[in-house]
Amino acid sequence: MQVFHTAAELRAALAGQTGTAFVPTMGNLHAGHVSLVELAKRHGQPVVASIFVNPLQFGAGEDFARYPRTLAADCEKLAAAGCAFVFAPDVAELYPVPQTFTVQPPDSLANDLCGAFRPGHFSGVATVVLKLFNLVQPRVAVFGKKDFQQLLVIRELVRQFNLPIEIVAGNTLREADGLAMSSRNAYLGASERIQAAQLQRELAAIVAAIQAGERDFEALTAAAARHLKMAGWRVDYVALRDAATLQAPTPDNGRLVALGAAWLGKTRLIDNLESALGNQP
């Protein structure tokens, strides 16, 4: 596996490649990231992973400075997973001048759910992903479903810019108690880690109720948020949306997604679970 720190090195290595599969990450990798690399291998070769903590997607007071940087350990995991190339630029390499040109996703995607609590976040995500797409020029790019809203933002980015890239979604990997794997789980204290799986359980309860025929979506999400608050969480949102658009669900939606974001102490956790209406497969 080769590791590059400059765009020129990366472009030289990928010259003439037509079937590249790309996995963008912020590093501090866990088994969920490894599963995305393994998925990418089934869709294209060579596999390129990027490791870059992107300042554009962090707001004031967020954890950009303390986000774990673990490049050596990350490269070991990627090499073991069969990744061919790693692109690990510093901020000055990817943003050699102030990034005054940015990608602005539609308000319906960017300013709702997580976007309502992290203004500018999805613009930062879309901007860096477009830059990385331009550098790697992949045929396939793999994103995890854990960041469900991000996945839809990237799909819309590809569609509206007519990019010749297939977006492949990787399923969320979970710990034994159901907690979605996340680099930020390392922030949790011991007691918080035990409690953290409650977010997934509340979303699972919403999905179970929907499968049983319940259609009072507002009551289901309100109950889940109330349970979290009673247990000491600070809830940003619990919501039920159309899985294809993230718009409010209607009775004829084929698939829904239950999403939640909430804080345990100083750690913000997100999760989601998809569901068909009724007994649809």
C-alpha positions in Angstrom: 0.0 0.0 0.0 1.3 3.5 -0.9 0.6 6.6 1.1 0.6 10.0 -0.5 0.5 13.4 1.1 0.2 15.6 -2.0 -2.3 15.9 -4.8 0.5 15.6 -7.4 1.7 12.3 -6.0 -1.9 10.9 -6.0 -2.6 12.0 -9.5 0.6 10.5 -10.8 -0.2 7.2 -9.2 -3.8 7.1 -10.5 -3.0 8.2 -14.0 -4.8 5.9 -16.5 -6.9 4.1 -13.8 -10.5 3.8 -14.9 -12.1 1.5 -12.3 -11.0 3.2 -9.0 -13.1 2.7 -5.9 -12.9 5.5 -3.3 -13.5 5.5 0.5 -13.2 9.0 2.0 -12.7 9.1 5.8 -11.6 11.4 8.5 -9.3 8.8 10.0 -9.3 7.2 13.5 -10.6 4.2 11.7 -12.7 1.3 13.2 -14.2 -1.9 11.9 -17.0 0.1 10.2 -14.5 1.9 8.0 -12.8 -1.4 7.2 -16.1 -2.8 6.1 -16.4 0.1 3.6 -13.0 -0.7 2.2 -14.0 -4.3 1.8 -17.2 -3.3 0.1 -15.3 -1.0 -2.2 -13.1 -3.9 -3.3 -16.1 -5.7 -4.6 -17.0 -2.7 -6.8 -13.7 -1.5 -8.2 -9.9 -1.6 -8.2 -7.7 -0.1 -7.1 -9.2 1.1 -3.8 -8.2 4.5 -2.6 -8.9 5.8 0.9 -8.5 9.4 2.0 -7.7 10.4 5.6 -8.5 14.1 6.2 -10.0 16.0 9.1 -11.8 18.6 7.1 -12.0 22.0 8.9 -14.8 23.3 6.6 -17.3 20.9 8.2 -16.6 21.8 11.8 -18.4 24.8 13.4 -17.2 27.1 16.1 -16.8 25.2 19.4 -16.9 21.8 17.7 -14.2 19.1 18.1 -11.9 19.9 15.1 -8.8 20.4 17.3 -9.3 17.3 19.4 -10.6 15.0 16.7 -8.2 12.0 17.0 -5.4 11.8 14.4 -4.1 8.2 14.2 -2.5 8.0 10.8 -0.1 5.2 11.5 -2.7 2.9 13.0 -5.2 3.8 10.3 -2.7 2.8 7.6 -2.1 -0.5 9.2 -5.9 -1.2 9.1 -6.2 -0.1 5.5 -3.3 -2.2 4.4 -4.7 -5.2 6.1 -8.1 -4.6 4.4 -6.5 -4.5 0.9 -6.5 -0.8 0.2 -4.0 0.1 -2.5 -3.5 3.8 -2.0 -4.0 6.3 0.9 -4.3 10.0 0.4 -3.5 11.8 3.6 -3.0 15.5 2.9 -2.6 18.3 5.4 -5.0 21.3 5.4 -2.6 23.5 3.4 -2.4 20.8 0.7 -6.1 20.5 0.2 -6.8 24.2 0.8 -3.7 26.0 -0.5 -5.8 29.2 -0.7 -8.9 30.2 1.2 -11.8 28.1 0.0 -14.1 30.9 -1.2 -15.8 28.7 -3.8 -18.0 26.3 -1.9 -20.8 23.8 -2.7 -24.1 24.8 -1.2 -26.5 21.8 -1.0 -30.2 22.5 -1.2 -31.8 23.8 2.0 -34.1 20.8 2.1 -31.1 18.6 2.7 -28.5 20.9 4.3 -30.5 22.9 6.8 -32.7 20.1 8.3 -31.9 17.5 11.0 -28.2 17.7 11.7 -27.9 20.7 9.4 -30.2 22.7 11.7 -27.8 22.1 14.6 -24.5 22.3 12.6 -24.9 25.3 10.3 -22.7 25.1 7.2 -21.7 21.5 8.0 -23.0 19.9 4.8 -21.6 22.7 2.7 -18.2 21.8 4.2 -18.8 18.1 3.5 -20.0 18.6 -0.1 -17.1 21.0 -0.9 -14.4 18.7 0.4 -16.0 15.6 -1.3 -16.1 17.4 -4.6 -12.5 18.3 -4.3 -11.6 14.7 -3.4 -13.7 13.4 -6.3 -11.8 15.7 -8.7 -8.5 14.4 -7.4 -9.3 10.7 -7.3 -11.7 10.6 -10.2 -13.2 7.3 -9.0 -15.8 5.2 -10.8 -17.3 4.2 -7.4 -17.3 5.9 -4.0 -18.5 4.2 -0.8 -20.2 6.0 2.1 -21.6 4.6 5.2 -25.3 4.6 6.0 -24.6 5.7 9.6 -24.3 9.3 8.3 -27.6 8.9 6.4 -28.1 12.6 5.7 -24.6 12.9 4.4 -25.2 10.0 2.1 -28.2 11.7 0.6 -26.3 15.0 0.2 -23.5 13.2 -1.7 -25.9 11.4 -3.9 -27.6 14.7 -4.8 -24.2 16.3 -5.4 -23.3 13.5 -7.9 -26.7 13.8 -9.6 -26.7 17.6 -10.0 -23.1 17.9 -11.1 -23.5 14.9 -13.5 -20.5 13.2 -12.0 -19.8 9.7 -13.5 -19.5 8.2 -10.1 -21.6 5.4 -8.6 -22.4 6.0 -4.9 -22.5 2.7 -2.9 -23.9 2.7 0.6 -22.4 0.5 3.3 -24.4 -0.8 6.2 -23.8 0.5 9.7 -21.7 -1.8 11.8 -22.6 -2.0 15.5 -21.1 -3.0 18.8 -22.6 -6.0 20.6 -25.1 -3.8 22.5 -26.3 -2.1 19.3 -24.3 1.1 19.5 -23.3 2.3 16.0 -19.6 2.2 15.6 -18.2 5.8 15.4 -14.8 7.4 15.9 -16.4 9.7 18.5 -17.4 6.8 20.7 -13.9 7.1 22.1 -15.0 10.3 23.8 -17.5 8.5 26.0 -16.8 7.8 29.6 -17.4 4.3 31.0 -20.9 5.0 32.3 -21.8 7.0 29.2 -20.6 4.1 27.0 -23.1 1.8 28.8 -25.9 4.2 28.3 -25.0 5.1 24.7 -26.9 2.1 23.2 -30.2 3.6 24.3 -30.3 5.8 21.2 -30.4 2.7 19.0 -33.0 1.1 21.2 -35.3 4.1 21.0 -35.0 4.1 17.2 -35.6 0.3 17.1 -38.8 0.9 19.2 -40.0 3.3 16.5 -39.3 0.9 13.8 -41.0 -2.0 15.6 -44.1 0.2 16.2 -44.3 1.1 12.5 -44.0 -2.6 11.5 -46.8 -3.3 13.9 -49.0 -0.8 12.0 -48.7 2.4 14.1 -49.0 5.5 12.0 -48.9 8.3 14.6 -45.3 9.2 13.6 -45.2 12.4 15.7 -46.2 10.5 18.8 -43.6 7.8 18.2 -40.7 10.3 17.8 -41.9 12.5 20.7 -41.9 9.4 23.0 -38.4 8.4 22.0 -37.1 11.9 22.6 -38.8 12.0 25.9 -37.3 8.7 27.0 -33.8 10.0 26.1 -34.3 13.3 28.0 -35.5 11.4 31.1 -32.3 9.4 31.0 -30.2 12.5 30.9 -29.5 13.0 27.2 -29.6 16.4 25.5 -31.7 15.7 22.4 -31.1 17.6 19.1 -33.8 15.6 17.3 -35.6 12.3 16.8 -37.4 12.2 13.5 -39.0 9.9 11.0 -38.5 10.7 7.3 -38.9 9.3 3.8 -35.7 7.3 3.3 -35.3 8.5 -0.3 -35.7 12.3 0.2 -35.6 13.0 4.0 -38.9 14.8 3.6 -41.8 14.2 5.9 -43.3 10.8 5.5 -46.7 10.2 3.9 -49.0 7.1 4.0 -47.8 5.9 0.6 -44.0 6.1 1.4 -42.3 2.8 0.6 -39.5 3.1 3.0 -38.9 5.3 6.1 -35.9 6.1 8.2 -35.9 6.9 11.9 -33.1 9.2 12.7 -31.7 10.6 16.0 -29.0 12.9 17.3 -28.4 13.5 20.9 -25.7 14.3 23.4 -24.3 12.3 26.3 -22.2 14.7 28.2 -19.9 16.3 25.7 -20.3 13.6 23.0 -22.8 14.0 20.2 -24.1 10.7 18.8 -26.1 10.0 15.7 -27.9 6.9 14.5 -30.6 5.8 12.1 -32.7 2.7 11.3 -34.6 2.1 8.1 -38.1 0.6 8.0 -40.7 -0.4 5.4 -44.2 0.6 6.1 -46.3 -2.3 7.5 -45.1 -5.7 6.3 -43.5 -4.5 3.1 -40.2 -6.3 2.4 
